[in-house]
Amino acid sequence: MRICLINNLYSPYVLGGTEVYLDALIKYLSMEHQICLITTIPFRGLGSLTPKFEESGNVRIFRFYPLNVYHLYDRSRSVIPKAIWYLSDIYNIHTCRTVRQVLREEKPSLVHTHNLRGLSMAVWDAVKTEGLPLVHTLHDYHLISRNSMLLHGKNAQLCDGNDLECKIYRSLMRRLVDNKPDFVISPSRFVLDKHLEAGFFVSSRKAVLPLWGDPPISEYLSTSEEGCHLRALYIGTISRHKGVRYLVLAFRRLIDKEASLEIIGSGDQELDECRRLAANDSRIHFRGFMSGKEKEAVLNWANVIVLPSVWYDNAPLVILESFARGKPVIASRIGGIPELVEHEKNGLLFEPRNINELVVCLEKLGRDHNLLEKLSKNAIKTALRLSAEAHVISLLKIYQSVCKS
């Protein structure tokens, strides 16, 4: 099968879990299928407006700069450029023409799109104009929220979709979407339901297909020794919607002076605020961005991972990474997270922004070694169930179904 994947970013331009998932998916699919990837690059002169070609085994990569005031990876904080960028990104004619050009050259059996912010919804028109089957995976809320996260304001309040801005935006996006995908995939039931409630994909076929993490890694499967202290870890971007400030405030309330919290990741002004809230608590350490062996070492060190999200998180890959290493997860009861983290089975759940509940969860695992071991074993079982092989088999069945339609 000749499969075309389209995503706004791809290595080395990585902003989130979608790029990590896509990289792993390409490696699996390219073992038996021919893969074409269309993605973007930052502006590097007029030549970057036309697709640049790379090839590696069965993978052909086309990168281009979608004509706009800046690239998604080089985001501006200035109000006017941002406004122009968002307007241009609703429907980018240059993207439509470029994608059509690549599709005509590659002649794939089908197209599977992922995050399209920075490419625009014109991608779908290009695919359908070429008469190709279209599969789309929902990684965020781009179609129903201007900022992709269903959040509003400086305090990152959850959006119910009833304000005027959202109503106008959703009405416009519904016109552009117009049930173009033949099949819609969501890693969580929650995210799919949010789109259905907003009136999207009425006629498209739909399925929930969970993501996968690494297979269980034997050297990481020991969580702790009897009587050891809490070793909590946060890995991810440090932005307001991630809720890290609530983790810092909760950790400061812990009585155990030997407990430790490592916060791994880069951030914006929210990182400065979290440092301020930590108030020189010697148990809380900010380590910056880590990858490779450094990241593996800190995952091995931890005996619990904390995910204090305050937005409708979809299916965070850090949960699956944690389970593969036998690490239970303490997480917010929000979005698609409870579909992965089952309370008192492979982790603990608390209400978003509820510092008191988070303190209880941290203290519980800090003092109850038997519970920690139980959650760890069940985390491994979850990782075994959510395997790459099972995911790819289900995905290929979807591909085959749309090709036969």
N, C-alpha and C positions, 0 to 999 in steps of 0.2 A: 504494500500500500504506500502511496505517496502522500504524505501528510504535511500540510502547511500550518505552522503555529505562528501566531502574531501576539506580541506583547510590547508594551511601551518601553520596557527596559530589559537589558540582558547583560550578563557579566562582560566587562568589569563594572558596569553601571548598575549597582545594586542598592535598592532603598528598603526592601522588605522581603517578607517570606515568599511572595509570588515568584521572585527571581530565583530564589533557592529551589523552590518546587519545580519550576520550569527547567532548570539546569538538570535536576535529577530525572525528570520525565523524559527529556531529550536523550539522556544516556540510555534509558531503558528502551524507548521506542526505536532508537537508531540501531539496536542490535539486529532487528529483523525488518525494519522499514526505512524508506528514504524520507528524510526530514528536511523541510525547508522552513527557516525561521525568518520572519520579517520583524525588525525592531528599529530602534532609533539611536542616533549619536548626537552629541552636542555640535553646535555650529562650528565648523572649521573651514570657513571660506565657501564660496559659491559651489565648489565641487561636492560639498557634503549634501547638497539638495538632491543629488541623484544617488541611487542605491550603490553602496560599495559591497563587493562580493568577497566572502571568505568560504573556505571549504575544509572540512575535517571529517574524513571517513564518509559516512552516509549523511552527514549534516551539511547543508548549504545555508549560509547566513547572509542576509541582506540588511545592511544598516544604512539609514539616511536621516537627514535632519528635516523634520516636518516644519515647513515655513511658519514661523511665529516670532514673537519678540524675544524669546529665550527658550532654552531647552528645559524639560522637566527636571533634569538632574542639576541644573544651575538655577534653581528657583530664586526669583526676585522677592524682596520684601517691600518694595515700593508699591504704593497703591495703584498708580496709573498703569505701569507695565503689567501688573497683575490683572487689572480689569481688561486690558487689551488681550492678554494671553487667554483668559477664560472665554472671552467672546470668540476669539479665533479658534479655540479648541472645541467649540460646540460642533462645528462642521468645517473641516479643513479640506478644501478642494485639492490642494497640492498632495495631501496624503492619499486621497481617493485615486488620483491619477497614478501616483507612484506604486501603490499597492496593486492596482490593475495591471500595470506594466510587468511587475514581478510575477503575478499570477498567470498572465498570458505566457510568459517565458517558461515557468515551472510546471504548469498544467497539473496541479495536485488533484488527488481524489476528493479531498475535502479540506476545509479550513477550520481550525480550532483557535478562537480568539480568547484572550485573557484580559489583562488590564489595558484599557484603551485611552485612558486620560493621557494627553500628550500626543495622541494620534488622532483622536476624535472619532465620532460615530460614523464618519464617512467611510471608515474601513468596511462596515457591513454593506454599504451600497456598492462598494467595489467588488466584494465577494459575490453578492447576488446578481450584479450586472454580468459577471462572468459565468453565471449559472452554476455555481458550486454549492454543495451542501455546507451548512454553517453550524458549528457547535460553539457554544460560549460557556465559559466558567465564571461564576460570580465570586470574585475575591474580596470585593468591598461593596460600597453603596454608591458608586459613581453615578449610576443611572437615576437615583432618587435623592441624591444629596450633592449639592455643589462642591462640598469639601470632601466627599467620598466617605465620610465617617458618621453622618447623621448627628452632628454636634453643632451647637451654635454658641457664639459669644466667647469672651475671654475665660469664662468659668467652665467652658466645655460642657454645657448643658445638653442633655439628650433632646433630639428633635422629634416631634410627633408628626411632622409633615403638614401641619395646618396653618403655618404662617404664610404670608403672601409670597415671599421669595420662593419657598419650596413649592407652592402650588404652581407658580409660573414655570419654574424649572422643570418640574415633573411633567407638566402638560407638554412642554416643548420636547422633552426626551421621549415621551410616549409616541409622539409623532415621528421622531427619528428612528425609534426602535421598531414600532409597528409590526411586532411578531416576526422580525426577519430571521432570528436564529431558528433552525429546525429542531435543535435540542439544546436545553439549558441545564447546566450542571452546577450544583452548589455543594461546597464542602460541609455545610451545615443546614439543617432544616430551618433554623431561625432566619438565616439570610434569605433563603428562597421564599419563605412565607412573607417576609417584609416586602419583597418585590411583587409578590402576588397581591398583597393587600393594597399596593399602590397602583394596581391595574396593569402590570407588565406581564408579558409572555402568556397571555390567555390561550393562544392557539399552539404554542410551542410544546413539544414533549419535554418532560422535566424529570430530573432524578437527583437525589442526594448521594454524593460520592465522597466519603471522607478522604482526607489526605493521608499520607503515611510519613513515618519518621524512619530513622535508621533501624536496622534489626538490632535486637538486644546485644549489648556489648559486654562480654563476660567480665572484663577487668573492672567494670564500674558497678557491678550489681550488689556490692555491699554498701548499705547505707550508713551504718554507724555501729560502734561498739556499745555494749551496755554501759549506761551512765555517762555517755558523751554529751556534749552541749550542742545546742542548736547551731547549725551552720546553714544560714539562709542565703539564697542567691537570686538576684534579679538580672536577667539578660534581655536587652532590647533598647530601643530608642527611648531617650528620656525626654518625653514631651507630655503636655498636660493631659492628653487623652489616655496615657498609659497609667496614670494614677500613682506614680512612684512616690509622690509627696505623702500619700496616705500610708504607704509602707514605712517610710522614714519615721513618721509621727508615731505609728504603732510600735515600731521596734524600740523607740526611745522609752516606751512605757514598760518594757520587759524588765522583770526583776533580776533575771539571770545576768550577772556581770560578765560571764564567760561566753555568752552567746555572741555570734558574729554575723554581720550582714555584708555581703559583697554586691556592689551595684556595678554592672558591666554594661557599657554602652556610651555613645556620644549623645549630645543633646543641645538644645537651644537655651533660651533664658530659663526654662524650667529646671535645667540642671543646676543653674546658679541658685534657684530658689530651694531646691532639694538640699544642696550643700549648706545653705543658711539654716534650714530647718533641722539639719543634723546637729547643728550647734556644737561641733567639736566632740560629739560622742565617739569615743575611741573604738567602739565596737562596729561602727559603720564606715565602710571604705568605698570610695569611688575610684574605679580602676580604668575608666575610659573604654574605648572600643577594643575588643579582643577577637581573634579568630585563630583557626588552626590549633596548634599545640597548646597555646595559652588558654584558649577557650576550653579545650578538653581537660586541661589541668584543673580549672576552676569548677567544671562540672563534676569531676572526680572528687574534689574537696567537699562539695555541698552535700547535705543530707535532705534538703528540701528546696524546691524552686517556688518562688512567689510571683504571681501574675495579678497585680492589683488594678486591672483595666477599669476605666469608667465609661468606655464607649462600647457599642455593640460589636465586640470582637467576633470574628468569624470562626476560624479554626487555627489558632496560633501554632506555628510549627515548633515553638520552644516547648510546648507541652509534649509533643511527640518526641522531641529530642530528649526531654527529661525522662519520659517513660522508658525509652530505649536503654537508659542508663540506670534504671531501677530507682529513679528519684520521684517521690510523690510530689504533687503540686498543690499549693494553696492558691486559690484563684477566686476572682469575683464571679458571683452568680449573675452573669449577664451575657447576652448574645448567644453565640454558639458554644461558649466555653463549657456549660453543663452537659453538652452532648459528648464531651471528651472526659472531663473531670467529674467523677461520680463521688458524691459526698460520703466520706468514711469508707470508701472502697479503694480508690487509687489516689485520693487526695482529699482536701477539705475545701468547702465553698463558704464564702461570706458575701454579704450584701455590699455592692460597690460603694465606696467612700465611707463605709462604716468602720471607723478605726477601732471601736470597742470589739466588734466581732473578729476583726483581723488579729487583735491582740490575743483573744481567746484561742484562735487557731494556732498561732505561733507558740503560745505557752503549752498548748495541748501536745504538740509534737516535740516540744523541747523537753517535756517531762515523761512522756509515755513511749518508752522504747518499743514495747510490744505493738502498739498501734503503728508506729513508724515502720516497723518491719512488715506488718501486714499490708500497709499501703504500698510499700516498695514492691512486694511480690505481685500484687495486683496490677501495679504499673507495668511490670514486665509482661504480664498476660495481655494487657491492652495493646502494648507494642507489637506483640506477636500476632494479634488479631488484625491490626491495621498494617498489613504488609504491602510492600511495593508491588509484589506479584499480583495480589488480589485486586489492587487498584487498577493496574494496567490491563488486566484481563477484562474487568468491567468497562473500562474506557474503550477498549478495542471493540467490544460488543456494541457500544453506542456508535462508534465510528461506522461499523458495518451496517447498522440499522439505518443511518441517514444516507449512506451510499446506495442502499437498495430502494429507498423511498422514491 
